Each structure stands twice: as C-alpha cells, then as structure tokens.
Amino acid sequence: MYKNTQTKSGLGSLILIGSVFFSCVASADYNIKVAHASPAVNDRLEESLQSFKQNVEERTNGEVTITTYPASQLGGEREQLEGVQLGSIEMAVLAGPIPGIYPQIMVFDLPYLFKNKQVAYEVLDGEFGQRILDEMLPQTGIRALAWGENGFRHFTNSLHPIESPEDLNGLKIRTMENPAHMEMVESLSANPTPMAFGEVYSALQQGVIDGQENPISLIESMRFYEVQEHLTLDGHVYNPFTFIVNNDFFTSLPEEYQSILAEEARNWSDIERQLNTQQVERGIQTLKDSGMKIVELSDQEKQAFRDETQPVYDMYREQLGEEVIDDLLKAVNEAETKL
C-alpha cells in the first residue's frame, strides 16, 4: 500500500506497499491552538472562532490549521495568558487577566465608561483602541490582533434586588482577577472575591459567594440563573475580548500568513460582535423565562452608581498616568458627539 510523504505544497504522494493504495493529505505546515474560557457550545465566542478557523484554513490552502480549546481546556484564563506568553499556546481570546502583565489595558475596565456599545466600538476601533493594542507587544512580548466583545457586565445575586449602590453593601461578589473590577466592587461597599471562571457556578451553588458580575451571554450560557435569583442591568463595565498571539510564533510565519491571521482576526471581531448581540437578546428572554427577577436601571439611577465608583478613576489616574485617562475620556467624548 501507499504511505504518505509530505510535499511543500502540503499534498501527499502515494507509495505502494503490498497491494493496497493509501491516499493521505499531509499534515499542515503550521498548527495553531486557540484557547478560551467560554463554553464549547451555544456561545458566540466558540462559534465565531470556528468561522476564524474556516477562513484561515481556506485562505492558506490548509497549510495553517486552527484547533480551538474552549471551556478552559488548557487551563483558566491566567494559565492561557501564561501559555501564550511562553509559546506553549499560540493564540487565545481573553477577557480577564491581561492587566496583570499589561496595566494600560485596564483603562477599558473603568466603571460606567461607555453609555452604549456603539460608543465602545468607536473608541476601540479608533486611534485610541489601536494604540492600546499596539503598546501591548513591546511591554509583554504578546501581539494583540483585535478586540472582540464579551459585553456589558451586570450584577447578579441570590439575596435581594440591587436597585441602588447601598444594596451591594456586604455582598460577596465574584470578580475576575482584575484590579479595576475588584476596586470597583469595593467602591460599592461589596466584597470582591476573585476566582477562576470555571469555579463560579459551584461557588454560587454552595453559597461561598452571594453573587457575580458577567455579561448576559455568559450568565445564560453558564446557567447562572439556576443559582441566582436577581439580575440588575447596570452595565457597569463594557468588557472587550482581546485576541492575542505569541509574537515569536507570529513572526515565524511567512509574511503572507501573518497578514491572513491579522486580517481574519479583524474579520472575527465583526462576526463575534454580531453573534454576541444576538445571544444577549436571546439570553435576556431566557433569563426572564427562567424566573429571574430583573431590575432595569434608569439613567438617573445609574448615575448614583457612577458617583460611587469615581474613586476608581482617581486611583487609575495615579497608577496609569493622567495622559492615558485624559486621552481615553477625550476619545469617549468624541465618540458620543459623533453618534
């Protein structure tokens, strides 16, 4: 029969062994692992990454293959970040731990920064957002390719409705391992409890924590509504995903493939945002149907939360510098004016 031998074009050749013919396609020249923490099914992130996979593989004639590892299969987000930094994982899409190695990205975690996602898109896809992506490489060795959308984050809890900042007093709220989020929760007189995303459901179920804060898409897909009674749509943080790649791996690729990965990462951004919008709409209905009690805050009610969290802005002016905060607020103001 024939045994496969690899050619530069990625096609196999046939070798006769015995009397049976085998025709095989040779393995790809470049294999890329893409890790993330979101669910493997019924979630916009994995679905959008399957589109990214298909587009990259088609454009490289199969010489680049993508394998996704959803649901923290390669470790939690911190382990995924470390894997990309070390090169054991080529790519990842992350929402939480990057500030630990790149503090400037925390500017987008400032509370009640964006009034709606259109303003967020204008800022992230504009000059300021590109600057934050670009400055990640020299500081970390990781290349940031594109922004995705984890979405506006909202509070849930198992004890009572949250209608004012005072209602958060003393609640144990799970946060990501993100200093800006932890400081925000503290400014609202709650107790931030950072833990890995995969541990949140059981911690809620067992009463280790009273509540958590996440986008609608994850509240629904992780079935937090089964162990949480109350949801407040306060949109305290617009949380982007960051699509990252190990830079040594990226620069080892032929320039043509580098361009394809960069272009398809930006294409992925549009796809993922569209899917997230659809998932949020479906998710809110699912949460209502499940019996969750949902509080929708007016602009006036949200202002009370904004006022309470202003110390977070002051703290990050000291940590990140006046210039980056002023530039961000200027970009936000310009986006609001434009829209």
C-alpha positions, 0 to 999 in steps of 0.5 A: 500500500501507499504511505504518505510523504509530505510535499511543500505544497502540503499534498501527499504522494502515494507509495505502494506497499503490498497491494493496497493504495493509501491516499493521505493529505499531509499534515499542515505546515503550521498548527495553531491552538486557540484557547478560551474560557467560554463554553464549547457550545451555544456561545458566540465566542466558540462559534465565531472562532470556528468561522476564524478557523474556516477562513484561515484554513481556506485562505492558506490552502490548509497549510495553517490549521486552527484547533480551538480549546474552549471551556478552559481546556488548557487551563483558566484564563491566567494559565492561557495568558501564561501559555501564550506568553511562553509559546506553549499556546499560540493564540487565545481570546481573553477577557480577564487577566491581561492587566496583570502583565499589561496595566494600560489595558485596564483603562477599558475596565473603568466603571460606567465608561461607555453609555452604549456599545456603539460608543465602545466600538468607536473608541476601540476601533479608533486611534485610541483602541489601536494604540492600546493594542499596539503598546501591548507587544513591546511591554509583554512580548504578546501581539494583540490582533483585535478586540472582540466583545464579551459585553456589558457586565451586570450584577447578579445575586441570590439575596435581594434586588440591587436597585441602588449602590447601598444594596451591594453593601456586604455582598460577596461578589465574584470578580475576575482577577482584575484590579479595576473590577475588584476596586470597583466592587469595593467602591460599592461597599461589596466584597470582591472575591476573585476566582477562576471562571470555571469555579463560579457556578459551584461557588454560587451553588454552595453559597461561598459567594452571594453573587457575580458580575458577567455579561448576559451571554455568559450568565445564560450560557453558564446557567447562572440563573439556576443559582441566582435569583436577581439580575440588575442591568447596570452595565457597569463595565463594557468588557472587550475580548482581546485576541492575542498571539505569541509574537515569536510564533507570529513572526515565524510565519511567512509574511503572507500568513501573518497578514491572513491571521491579522486580517481574519482576526479583524474579520472575527471581531465583526462576526463575534460582535454580531453573534454576541448581540444576538445571544444577549437578546436571546439570553435576556428572554431566557433569563426572564423565562427562567424566573429571574427577577430583573431590575432595569436601571434608569439613567438617573439611577445609574448615575448614583452608581457612577458617583460611587465608583469615581474613586476608581478613576482617581486611583487609575489616574495615579497608577496609569498616568493622567495622559492615558485617562485624559486621552481615553475620556477625550476619545469617549467624548468624541465618540458620543458627539459623533453618534 
